[in-house]
Amino acid sequence: MGPGVDIRVAVPDDAAAVARIGRAALPAQYAGQVDQAAIDAAVRQTYSDAAVADCIRRCADAGDAHFLVAEQDGRIAGFLHFDCFGPEPELHRLYVSAQVRSRGTGAALLDALHERLAPPGGYMLLVVAGNDRAVRFYERQGLRVAEEVDGLTYYREHMGVEFPAGTRPFALLVMRRD
């Protein structure tokens, strides 16, 4: 990672920049692997400025949640969202802008998260089946593939995302850090 990259705790004023990165990165990451209707629903429901600001506030109010941003040259270049609100600790999102992809920003965000986690620091995350690049990235960070689950069901039950009728199912890989 180049000089001038700082990792810090997100504040609600970061929401617009985080949402912009998420609205660009999520569709790019899932293109060709997930039904466009599912992508559109997830972006609409989770990447409005208000939804991101609310998530940042909830993480700030919880002792076991983290919403981090990576700044470079005074601009937000990536973000990470981790919390324990569901059945187990989960890394929900880690995205970086296309301009800094593959330059260590994602690894720096994960390192900063790992420094903040209380031992043993285990958690899970989801990767779309077939996204081999993401799987390899997380394996390099010490995670392993544990199982496969139905993506529509998972996002509906655990994140409250509603999908249009007829949305094609997709598989998610559950990865774990022990």
N, C-alpha and C positions, 0 to 999 in steps of 0.2 A: 504494500500500500504506500502510496506516495506521501510526501510531507504535507502537512496542513490538514490532515484528516483528524477530526475530533469526534469522540463518541460522548453523548450526553443524554440526560433524561429529557424526554419530550415534554413540552408544555402545550396547552390548548392552542396557543398562537401558531404552532407548527402545523396545525391540521390541514390547511390548504396545500402546503408543500407536500406533506405526506400523502394526502388524497390524490394529488396530481401524479406522484410516482406510482401509487397503487393502481390508479385508473389506467395507466400506460402499461405497467409491468404485468398485472394479472392476465389481461387478454393476450399479451405476447407470450407469456409462459405457458398458457393452456391452449393456444391456437392449434387446431388439428387434433387435440387429444380430448377435449371436452366440448359438448354441444354448445353452440354459440348462445342459445337461450339461457343456459346455466351460467355462462360467463357474464352475460348482460345482467342477469338477476343478481349475481354476487357483487358485481361492480356497483350497481345502482343502490343496493341495500347496505353495503359496507364501506364504500368509498366516497360518500358525500362528505363535504367538509364538516357538517354537523355530526355525522356518525363517527368520524375519526376523532373529533374534539371530545365527544362523549366517552369514547374508548380511552383516550389519553387521561381524562379526568378519573375514570373508574380505576385505571391502573395506578394513578398517583395516590388514590385514597386507600388502596389495598397494600398490605405489607408484603404480599407474596406475588406481586405482579410488576412487570417492567415494560415500559414503552420507551425505547431508545431511538435516537436519531444519530446518523453520521453526518457531520458537516464538513464540507470542503470549500475553502475560499468563501466562507460566510454563507454558503447555500446548503440546504439539506440535500444529501446525495443518496440516502438510504435510510431504512428504518427497520425496527424489529418490535414485535408485539408478543409478549409472553405473559400468561396468567395461570392461576389455579382455580378459576371460577367453575370449571366443569368437573367431571369425575376424576381427573388426574391432571397434574401440571402439563401445560401444552405450549409449545412454540407455535403460535397461530400464523404469524406472518413474518417473513424476512424478504424484503425487496430492496433493490438498489436501482438507481437510474441507469439507463442504457449507456450513458457517457462514462460511467465508472465500473461497469460490469467486468468481472474477471481481473480486478486490480486489488483485491484483498479487502474491500469494504465489507462484504458479507461476513468474511472470516473475522474481521475486527469487531463487528457487531456481536457475533457469537462469543468471541473471547470476552467481551465486556459483560455479556449476560452471564457466562459461566463464573466470572469473578463475583457476581452479585448473588448467585444462588447459594442457599444454605446447604451444607452436606446432607444427603449424598448428591443432591443436584440433578437427580434423574427427571426426565420428562419425555413426552412424545411429541411427534409432529406428523403431518400428513404431506405426502407428495403424490401427485397424479401419476398413476401407473403409466410407464412409458417415458417419463421425464428422466431419462438416464443421467443427464447432466446434473440435475439437482440431487439425485440419489448419490452419485459419485462425490459431489461437494459435501453432503452431509456425512457420508462414510469417512471422508478425510477428516472430518471434525469429530469422529468417534461415535457416530450413531450407526445403528444397524436396522435393516428391514426386519420387522417382526411379523406382520400379517397384512392381508389385503381386506379392505372393506368397501361397501357401496357408498360412493360419494354423495349421491342425492340424499340418501337416508341420513348419513352422518351430518351433512351441513344443515339439513332440516331439523334434526333432533338436537344437535349440540350448539348450533350457531343461529338458529331461528331463520335461516334463509328459506324463502318460499320460491319454488320454481314453477314456471308455467306448465300446464298440462301438456303431456307429450314430450317433455324434455328427456332426451336419451340418457340412460344411466352411464356412469363412468366409475372406474375403480380408483381407489386411493390406496397407497401403501402407507401403513403405519410404521414409522421409524422411531426407535427408542434410544435414549441415552441413559445408561444405567449409572 
